[in-house]
């Protein structure tokens, strides 16, 4: 039988995969009504993902990476904002 930690991990993995799928479908949707429906579904999954993430964090099932230094943040911002 699955333990709580395994179920939370599996659920998070599934939601994260669906979020990636939504991004692909949204970018390719030509019908505006379909596109909006997919965006709404993605938003609902993002909310669920955040709730489960907070639960996993509180239970000690997940340890996030250490925060990036301000220098690293600035480097990434510069890379993303400079024309390629």
C-alpha positions as CSV (number, residue, x, y, z in Angstrom):
1,X,0.0,0.0,0.0
2,X,1.3,3.5,-0.9
3,X,2.4,5.7,1.9
4,X,1.2,9.4,2.2
5,X,4.6,10.7,0.9
6,X,4.5,8.4,-2.2
7,X,1.0,9.5,-3.0
8,X,1.8,13.2,-2.7
9,X,4.9,12.7,-4.8
10,X,3.0,10.8,-7.5
11,X,0.2,13.4,-7.5
12,X,2.7,16.3,-7.9
13,X,4.5,14.5,-10.7
14,X,1.2,14.0,-12.5
15,X,0.1,17.6,-12.1
16,X,3.5,18.9,-13.2
17,X,3.3,16.7,-16.4
18,X,-0.2,18.0,-17.1
19,X,1.0,21.6,-16.7
20,X,3.6,20.9,-19.4
21,X,0.9,19.4,-21.6
22,X,-1.4,22.4,-21.2
23,X,1.5,24.7,-22.2
24,X,1.9,22.8,-25.4
25,X,-1.8,22.6,-26.2
26,X,-2.4,26.3,-25.4
27,X,0.3,27.4,-27.7
28,X,-1.1,25.4,-30.6
29,X,-4.8,26.0,-30.0
30,X,-6.3,28.0,-32.9
31,X,-9.9,28.1,-31.5
32,X,-10.1,30.9,-28.9
33,X,-12.8,29.1,-26.9
34,X,-10.7,25.9,-26.7
35,X,-7.7,28.0,-25.8
36,X,-9.5,29.7,-23.0
37,X,-10.8,26.4,-21.7
38,X,-7.3,25.0,-21.6
39,X,-6.0,28.1,-19.9
40,X,-8.8,27.7,-17.2
41,X,-7.9,24.1,-16.8
42,X,-4.2,24.9,-16.5
43,X,-4.9,27.6,-13.9
44,X,-7.0,25.1,-11.8
45,X,-4.1,22.6,-11.9
46,X,-1.6,25.3,-10.9
47,X,-3.8,26.0,-7.9
48,X,-4.0,22.3,-7.0
49,X,-0.2,22.0,-7.5
50,X,0.5,24.8,-5.1
51,X,-1.8,23.4,-2.4
52,X,-0.1,19.9,-2.7
53,X,3.3,21.6,-2.8
54,X,2.6,23.4,0.4
55,X,1.3,20.2,2.0
56,X,4.4,18.3,1.0
57,X,6.6,21.1,2.3
58,X,4.8,21.2,5.7
59,X,5.0,17.4,6.1
60,X,8.7,17.4,5.2
61,X,8.2,15.4,2.0
62,X,9.8,18.0,-0.1
63,X,12.9,20.2,0.5
64,X,13.2,23.0,-2.0
65,X,16.5,24.1,-3.4
66,X,18.4,26.8,-1.6
67,X,17.4,30.3,-2.7
68,X,19.5,31.8,-5.5
69,X,21.8,34.6,-4.6
70,X,21.0,38.1,-5.9
71,X,23.9,37.8,-8.2
72,X,22.6,34.7,-9.9
73,X,19.1,36.3,-10.1
74,X,20.6,39.3,-11.9
75,X,22.6,37.1,-14.3
76,X,19.5,35.2,-15.3
77,X,17.5,38.4,-15.7
78,X,20.2,39.8,-17.9
79,X,20.4,36.6,-20.0
80,X,16.6,36.5,-20.5
81,X,16.2,40.1,-21.4
82,X,19.2,40.4,-23.8
83,X,18.4,39.8,-27.5
84,X,19.8,36.6,-28.8
